[in-house]
Amino acid sequence: MAFVITSPCKDEKAAECMDVCPVDCIEEGKDMFYIDPAICIDCGACEAVCPVEAIYIEDEVPEEEQQYIEINKKFFEEQ
């Protein structure tokens, strides 16, 4: 299970999450950041520093943000 970045990150892109990720699984997209689920080690470092509280463990993504699980996966499939 990986962490997922959701809508509060859209157009925010503060980047603290990238700075603390020990496995460099976070990539910058056009309008937000994305976490590679194949690389994420579920450490939670990114979640703790997100200034807009956009990062959730996949099982805890709020219902209204569920589409970001697929958006995140598709970002890495298209690379």
C-alpha positions as CSV (number, residue, x, y, z in Angstrom):
1,M,0.0,0.0,0.0
2,A,1.3,3.4,-0.9
3,F,0.6,7.0,0.1
4,V,-1.5,9.1,-2.3
5,I,-1.4,12.9,-2.9
6,T,-4.9,14.4,-3.3
7,S,-6.5,17.7,-4.5
8,P,-5.1,20.1,-1.9
9,C,-1.8,19.7,-3.7
10,K,-3.2,20.8,-7.0
11,D,-1.5,24.0,-8.0
12,E,0.2,24.2,-4.6
13,K,3.3,22.2,-5.1
14,A,5.1,23.1,-1.9
15,A,7.7,20.3,-2.3
16,E,8.4,19.5,1.3
17,C,7.3,16.0,0.6
18,M,10.0,15.5,-2.1
19,D,12.7,16.9,0.3
20,V,12.0,14.3,3.0
21,C,11.2,11.1,0.9
22,P,14.0,8.6,1.6
23,V,13.4,6.6,-1.6
24,D,12.7,9.5,-4.1
25,C,9.3,8.1,-5.0
26,I,7.6,11.5,-5.4
27,E,7.6,13.2,-8.9
28,E,6.5,16.6,-10.0
29,G,3.7,16.7,-12.6
30,K,2.3,19.6,-14.4
31,D,0.0,20.8,-11.6
32,M,0.8,18.7,-8.6
33,F,3.1,16.0,-7.2
34,Y,2.6,12.2,-7.5
35,I,3.8,9.2,-5.4
36,D,5.0,6.2,-7.3
37,P,3.2,3.3,-5.7
38,A,5.8,0.8,-6.9
39,I,8.6,2.6,-5.0
40,C,6.8,4.0,-1.9
41,I,7.9,2.3,1.3
42,D,5.0,3.6,3.4
43,C,7.2,5.5,5.8
44,G,4.9,8.4,6.2
45,A,7.6,11.1,6.1
46,C,5.8,12.9,3.3
47,E,2.5,12.9,5.1
48,A,4.0,14.5,8.2
49,V,5.5,17.5,6.4
50,C,2.7,18.3,3.8
51,P,1.6,21.9,4.6
52,V,-1.8,21.4,2.9
53,E,-2.5,18.0,4.4
54,A,-3.0,16.4,0.9
55,I,-1.2,13.1,1.6
56,Y,-3.0,10.0,2.8
57,I,-2.2,6.3,3.1
58,E,-4.3,4.7,0.3
59,D,-6.8,3.0,2.7
60,E,-7.5,6.3,4.4
61,V,-8.1,8.6,1.3
62,P,-11.4,10.4,2.0
63,E,-14.3,9.3,-0.1
64,E,-14.4,12.6,-2.0
65,E,-10.7,12.2,-2.9
66,Q,-10.8,8.6,-4.1
67,Q,-10.3,9.5,-7.8
68,Y,-6.8,10.6,-6.9
69,I,-5.8,7.0,-6.3
70,E,-6.4,6.3,-10.0
71,I,-5.0,9.6,-11.1
72,N,-1.8,8.9,-9.2
73,K,-1.4,5.4,-10.7
74,K,-2.1,6.6,-14.2
75,F,0.6,9.3,-13.9
76,F,3.2,6.6,-13.5
77,E,1.7,4.2,-16.2
78,E,2.0,7.0,-18.8
79,Q,5.7,7.6,-18.1
